[in-house]
Amino acid sequence: MTEEIKTPVQFIDVEEDFSGQRIDNFLLARLKGIPKSVIYRVLRKGEVRVNKKRIKPEYKLQPGDQVRVPPFTLSPEPEKEPVSTSLSIVKNLEQHILYEDNELIVLNKPSGMAVHGGSGLSFGVIEALRALRPTARHLELVHRLDRDTSGCLLIAKKRSVLTHLHEQLRNKTVEKKYWALVAGQWDSKIKKVTEPLRKNTLQSGERVVRVDEVQGKPSETRFKILQRYAEGTLVEAFPVTGRTHQIRVHTACKGHAIACDDKYGDNEFTSQMQALGLNRLYLHAKTLSFTHPGTGKVISCDAPLDQPLSAVLEKLTRK
């Protein structure tokens, strides 16, 4: 029988970067592996102290506060292997960095790499970047991309930067434009798709999104034709809202599924593109524009297409 582990009492000095964060969110982020219900229980019982005083879960931290975290009893988990920076998939991420400074990173995420570990994956982009940047102690994803989607991915190095960028996302001042190769001839009159979307989780854990006029959430994607081909259409998609699989479902519901989409795709079109050498979803976060939280300047990044995406375009017949 495995023995339980008791953690020691911790005293944490609050850094400037965590000013204004609620104590419950501060603890949830730091105490990995401890259930949320346990953290709230010790907060309610007054076992968490700030500057030796009891506080409520909504207390907002100030620089210089000292947080006393009580001991916890844990069942030991198997130790995770640290992400090795000698793995080629990890090392190669260095070449995919489009922009980096002391506050953030913009990465051209490779297709096939998840943004974070879990569901049988030992690590994803964020774990790999933490291994490559050990001194950046607060690396966090600002937003996500599907595993098979490539392109611009924004990562914050500080909590204050993360908060600022999340506010820009909420206010819809971050502009993300995607390129997608879709089946058929896109109707030039379709400049906007607004079908409401509902996310369902199957028993297997797989997420599937459907158009649902009754229970779906409001969704909007704007489209522009970039190039017509005899075999399909290259479109630019600008998601105004950020629903799961939004562009994939909005193109499919108009009868123009994205090439090699294994969830919402057109089998005939996918087979045709595979015959031309395409082996991945043709969805790429091409450009990303946002206001830099530190300088106030607008940063615009452009992610080049990877070889499978650019190669297939050369084999198509322009119209």
C-alpha positions in Angstrom: 0.0 0.0 0.0 1.3 3.4 -1.0 2.0 5.8 1.9 0.3 9.3 1.8 2.5 12.3 1.7 2.1 15.3 4.0 3.3 18.6 2.5 5.0 21.1 4.8 3.6 24.5 5.7 4.6 27.0 3.0 5.2 30.8 3.3 5.0 32.6 0.0 6.0 36.2 -0.5 3.7 37.9 -3.1 5.6 39.4 -6.0 4.5 42.7 -7.8 3.2 40.6 -10.7 0.5 39.0 -8.6 -0.9 42.3 -7.3 -4.7 42.3 -7.5 -5.1 38.5 -8.0 -7.7 36.8 -5.8 -6.2 34.5 -3.2 -8.3 31.5 -4.4 -7.0 31.9 -8.0 -3.5 32.4 -6.7 -3.6 29.1 -4.7 -5.4 27.2 -7.5 -2.6 28.1 -9.9 0.2 27.1 -7.5 -1.2 24.1 -5.7 -1.3 21.6 -8.6 -2.7 18.2 -7.8 -4.7 19.5 -4.8 -8.5 19.4 -5.5 -10.3 22.7 -5.8 -12.8 21.6 -3.1 -9.9 21.1 -0.7 -8.4 24.5 -1.4 -11.8 26.2 -0.8 -12.3 24.2 2.4 -9.0 25.4 4.0 -9.8 29.0 2.9 -13.3 28.8 4.5 -11.8 27.3 7.7 -9.2 30.2 7.9 -6.2 27.9 7.6 -4.8 30.1 4.8 -3.4 33.3 6.4 -2.2 36.5 4.7 0.1 38.5 7.0 -1.0 36.2 9.8 -4.7 37.1 9.4 -7.6 35.1 8.2 -8.9 36.1 4.8 -11.9 35.4 2.5 -11.5 33.6 -0.9 -12.1 36.9 -2.7 -9.3 38.7 -0.9 -7.0 40.5 -3.5 -3.3 40.1 -2.9 -1.0 43.1 -2.5 2.8 43.2 -3.2 4.7 42.2 -0.1 1.9 40.1 1.4 3.0 36.9 3.0 0.7 33.9 2.4 0.8 31.0 4.8 -0.3 27.8 3.0 -1.3 25.0 5.5 0.0 21.4 5.1 -1.9 19.1 2.8 -2.2 15.3 2.8 -1.7 13.9 -0.7 -1.7 10.5 -2.4 1.6 10.3 -4.3 1.4 10.5 -8.1 3.9 8.9 -10.3 6.6 11.4 -11.0 6.5 12.9 -14.5 9.6 12.8 -16.6 10.8 16.4 -17.2 10.5 17.5 -20.8 13.9 17.0 -22.4 15.3 19.9 -24.4 17.3 17.5 -26.5 14.2 16.1 -28.1 14.1 17.3 -31.7 10.4 18.3 -31.4 11.3 20.5 -28.5 14.5 21.9 -29.9 12.8 22.8 -33.2 10.4 25.1 -31.4 13.2 27.7 -31.2 13.0 28.0 -35.0 9.3 28.6 -34.8 9.4 31.7 -32.6 8.2 34.7 -34.6 8.6 37.3 -31.9 10.0 37.2 -28.3 10.8 39.8 -25.6 10.8 39.8 -21.8 7.0 39.8 -21.6 5.7 37.4 -24.3 6.3 35.0 -27.1 4.5 34.6 -30.5 5.1 31.1 -31.8 4.3 29.6 -35.2 2.9 26.4 -33.7 3.6 23.2 -35.7 0.6 21.1 -36.8 0.2 17.9 -34.8 1.5 19.4 -31.6 -1.0 20.0 -28.8 -0.8 23.3 -26.9 -0.6 21.4 -23.6 -0.1 17.9 -22.3 -2.9 15.6 -21.1 -5.2 13.0 -22.6 -2.3 10.6 -23.1 0.2 13.3 -24.2 3.2 13.7 -21.9 3.7 17.3 -23.0 2.6 20.0 -25.4 3.8 23.4 -26.5 3.6 25.1 -23.1 5.5 22.4 -21.3 8.1 22.4 -24.0 8.6 26.2 -23.9 8.8 26.0 -20.0 11.7 23.5 -20.5 13.4 25.8 -23.1 12.9 28.9 -20.9 13.5 27.8 -17.4 14.0 31.3 -16.1 10.6 32.4 -17.3 8.7 31.1 -14.3 5.2 32.2 -15.3 4.8 31.1 -18.9 1.1 30.7 -19.8 -0.9 30.2 -22.9 -2.9 33.3 -23.8 -5.3 31.4 -26.1 -5.3 27.9 -27.8 -5.1 26.4 -31.2 -6.4 22.9 -32.1 -3.7 20.3 -32.2 -3.9 20.0 -36.0 -4.0 23.7 -36.6 -0.7 25.5 -37.2 0.2 29.2 -36.9 0.3 32.1 -34.5 0.1 31.2 -30.9 0.5 33.8 -28.1 2.3 33.0 -24.8 2.6 35.4 -21.8 5.7 35.4 -19.6 4.1 37.3 -16.7 0.7 37.2 -15.1 0.1 41.0 -15.6 0.8 40.4 -19.4 -1.6 37.5 -19.4 -4.4 39.5 -17.8 -3.9 42.4 -20.2 -4.0 40.2 -23.3 -7.1 38.3 -21.9 -8.8 41.7 -21.6 -7.9 42.5 -25.3 -9.4 39.1 -26.3 -12.6 39.9 -24.4 -12.8 43.4 -26.0 -12.1 41.8 -29.4 -9.1 44.0 -30.1 -6.9 41.0 -30.9 -7.1 40.2 -34.6 -6.5 36.7 -35.7 -6.7 35.7 -39.4 -6.6 32.1 -40.6 -6.0 30.6 -44.1 -8.1 27.6 -45.0 -8.3 25.5 -48.2 -11.9 24.4 -48.6 -13.9 22.2 -50.9 -15.8 23.6 -53.8 -16.2 27.1 -55.1 -16.9 29.5 -52.2 -19.8 31.8 -52.9 -18.4 35.4 -53.0 -21.7 36.5 -51.4 -20.9 34.6 -48.2 -18.8 37.2 -46.3 -20.1 36.3 -42.9 -21.3 33.1 -41.2 -23.3 33.5 -38.0 -24.7 30.0 -37.2 -24.9 29.5 -33.4 -22.6 26.6 -32.2 -23.0 24.1 -29.4 -20.2 22.0 -28.1 -20.9 18.3 -27.2 -18.6 15.9 -25.5 -19.0 12.3 -26.5 -18.7 9.4 -24.1 -15.2 8.8 -25.5 -14.3 12.3 -24.4 -14.1 13.6 -28.0 -15.4 17.1 -28.5 -17.8 17.6 -31.4 -19.4 21.0 -32.3 -22.7 21.3 -34.1 -24.8 24.1 -35.4 -27.7 24.5 -33.0 -30.3 27.2 -33.5 -31.9 26.7 -30.1 -29.1 26.0 -27.6 -26.0 27.1 -29.6 -23.9 30.1 -28.5 -23.8 33.2 -30.8 -20.8 32.8 -33.2 -19.5 34.8 -36.1 -16.7 34.3 -38.7 -16.0 36.6 -41.6 -14.6 35.3 -44.8 -12.7 36.6 -47.8 -11.7 34.7 -51.0 -7.9 34.7 -51.4 -7.6 32.4 -54.5 -9.9 30.2 -56.5 -8.7 26.8 -57.8 -10.4 24.3 -60.0 -10.2 21.9 -57.0 -11.3 24.2 -54.2 -11.0 27.7 -52.7 -8.3 29.3 -50.5 -10.2 31.6 -48.0 -9.1 33.9 -45.2 -11.2 33.5 -42.1 -11.5 36.1 -39.4 -13.3 34.7 -36.2 -15.1 37.5 -34.4 -16.0 35.1 -31.6 -13.7 32.3 -30.4 -15.8 29.1 -30.2 -14.3 25.6 -30.2 -13.7 24.4 -33.9 -15.6 27.5 -35.0 -13.9 28.0 -38.5 -14.1 24.2 -39.2 -17.8 24.0 -38.4 -18.7 27.3 -40.1 -17.1 26.3 -43.4 -18.5 22.8 -43.3 -22.1 24.0 -42.6 -21.9 26.1 -45.8 -20.9 23.0 -47.8 -17.2 23.9 -48.0 -15.4 21.7 -45.5 -11.7 22.2 -44.9 -9.2 19.9 -46.6 -8.2 16.9 -44.4 -10.5 17.7 -41.6 -11.1 14.3 -40.0 -14.0 15.5 -37.9 -16.1 17.8 -40.1 -14.5 17.1 -43.5 -15.6 16.1 -47.0 -14.1 12.6 -47.6 -13.9 13.0 -51.4 -12.1 16.3 -51.2 -9.8 15.1 -48.5 -8.9 12.0 -50.6 -8.2 14.3 -53.6 -5.9 16.5 -51.5 -4.1 13.5 -49.9 -3.4 12.2 -53.4 -1.6 15.6 -53.9 0.5 15.0 -50.8 -1.4 16.9 -48.2 -1.3 15.0 -44.9 -2.7 17.5 -42.4 -5.6 19.8 -41.7 -5.4 22.8 -44.0 -6.1 25.5 -41.3 -3.4 27.9 -40.4 -3.4 31.0 -38.1 -1.7 33.2 -40.6 -1.6 36.6 -38.9 -2.0 37.9 -35.3 -2.2 41.6 -34.2 -2.5 42.9 -30.7 -1.4 45.8 -28.5 1.8 45.1 -26.6 0.9 45.3 -22.8 4.3 46.9 -22.0 5.0 49.3 -24.8 1.4 50.1 -26.1 2.6 49.5 -29.6 0.7 47.3 -32.0 2.5 44.0 -32.7 1.6 42.2 -36.0 3.0 38.8 -36.7 2.8 36.7 -39.9 3.4 32.9 -39.7 4.7 31.4 -43.0 2.9 28.4 -44.3 4.7 25.1 -43.6 5.9 22.9 -46.5 2.9 20.6 -46.8 0.5 23.7 -47.0 2.6 25.7 -49.5 3.4 22.6 -51.7 -0.2 21.6 -52.2 -1.1 25.0 -53.5 1.5 24.8 -56.2 -0.1 21.6 -57.5 -3.6 23.1 -57.7 -5.0 24.7 -60.9 -5.6 28.5 -60.5 -8.9 29.9 -61.9 
